[in-house]
Amino acid sequence: MAQELDGGGLGGRGLGGDALEDGALDDGALAAQSAQSSGRQAQAVLDGDALGGSGLGDGALDGGALGSRGLGGDALEDGALAARSAESSGRQARAVLESDGRVRSAGRRPRRGLGDGDRAALRAWGATRLGMIVLAWMSAWVFATAATTPGPWLARWDRWDEGIFTSIAQHWYFAAGTDPRHVAFFPGFPVAMWLTHLLVRNWVAAGLVVSAVGSAVATVALGRLAAQEVEGAWVRRGRDRNPLDAVLRLPRMRGANNADNHAALKRAEVPDSEPASVPQASPRLPLTVRARAKRAGANAALFFTLAPAAVFLAAGYSESLFAAFAFSAWAAARRDRWVSAVVLAAAASAVRVNGLFLAAAIALEFVLAGRARRRWRQAPLLVVPALPVAAYVLYLHHDTGDWFAWQHAQAAGWFRTFRNPKYAWDQTWRAAFGASQAGHTAWVFQLELLAVVVGLGLTALLLLKRRWPEALYVALSLLALGTTTWFMSVPRTMLLWWPLWTMLGAWATRRPAVRTLYLCCVAPVMAGVALLFLSGQWAG
């Protein structure tokens, strides 16, 4: 006998007589079948949106948390979902359902290597790197004021912070003749340049190589996070329909015990406020969902590499290396790999002070995680990302006698002193629209204001979605940059807000016009910023 809900049946794997392997649900259909001694079968096919793919509501199914009831005769017991060990392999199939409906499967290992989505993200990265080469060629001629041959190609990338990083990599911080303000820059990127210089003997080229590798890694990690945005949204739609209600809509059958089913779901329930984690191994999703996830990853990668300040992902700046560590750390935290997460976050903290904001987000993710995702004995790991910052502060104090040498260098070199946000906004507004700066410099300050508005909107959206750790990360970044003399480097910091790119990528998958608008409106801004930087006019 078969019961079908909403016409969503697409067949499925047997539950009871067969093993439910790895928590995978087959392409939008949940089939339950058990053969008794009499040979009679009962089968229920539930709506692919209600009980499909990778989510079964706000509960956790753990190797049979809801029981392994037989489905005999004509009786399909309401709410009974069977889970059995795969006897041939001796492995128990486990599925832990997170608060957003995503299923983490512990019965199989995640696939290693690059998938189709990763390759799509890398294609977007590669295409935009070629675009940067074209812009570097253009910058040498578009702004030429004399009939002379432009200088070496690498010289166009030797701008501002790149020269500081090269100086630190060559001479460290306190060699004779070095600028004391260089201590405002953390040592992670110069160390990576020094190591690369062992193979690439030009310092500028070494910085470009570090940034190229870092941005490639960051793009792949971002593409994966964006793909999971689509998968999570698909599962949430099924969860919101309440799969328990779908089961209880079945006609009453012999032997049904709704009280037992409700109690089982209650015991397995995960609070709505608990943050979601990413599947350890992707559950089986409908082909259409997987295709949308792949497109979301490619969209996010393209948007990230065409962001207004994307030239700083190609230049010898620290954003790309930080993004590689930070995005990978967050992906590890979402997979409950806390050791990997804190080690990667520590590496990010060695590159930029933003690593402390990342550490705060990971710590909040850990605290809000359910018992199925973390153990309190792992809590001491959360201090690991702060260790590089503490070590750097101790190092500076040893040589300068100043516990606040980093902050004082920021104030001396870039006028970053603590101010209230309104003062910073007013100062930036005057620089942008008060006719106090040259035209292209005023335009740069306008971008700073726009980036702050985007950051505020992103923070509000994350709070509405109850994505507390990511909201904390973005909010701390805004607080650090919004309480100085004026807004500075906010578009560059916007590169590091992975929720912005993942949500945009998922949105563009649902609304293709978003991609078109982005390419038409944002890519030209990126080209303008790149031309200013490469021609030496970015900072006036």
Secondary structure, DSSP 8 states (H G I E B T S, - for coil): -EEESTT-------SBSS---TT--BTTBEEEE---TT----EEEE-TTTS-TT--SSB---SSTT------TT---TT------BTTTTB---EEE-TTS-EEE-SS----S--HHHHHHHHHHHHHHHHHHHHHHHHHHHT--SSS----GGGGG--THHHHHHHHHHH-SSSTT--GGGGGS-SHHHHHHHHHHTTS-SHHHHHHHHHHHHHHHHHHHHHHHHHHHHHHHHHHHHHHT-HHHHHHTS---TT--HHHHHHHHHHHB--TTS-----SS-----HHHHHHHHHHHHHHHHHHHTSTTTHHHHSSSSHHHHHHHHHHHHHHHHTT-HHHHHHHHHHHHHH-TTHHHHHHHHHHHHHHS-TTT--GGGGGGGGGGGHHHHHHHHHHHHHHS-TTHHHHHHHHHH------HHHHHHHHHHHHHSS-S-HHHHHHHHHHHHHHHHHHHHHHHHHHTT-HHHHHHHHHHHHHHHSSSS--SHHHHHTT-HHHHHHHHHHHHH-HHHHHHHHHHTHHHHHHHHHHHHTT-TT-
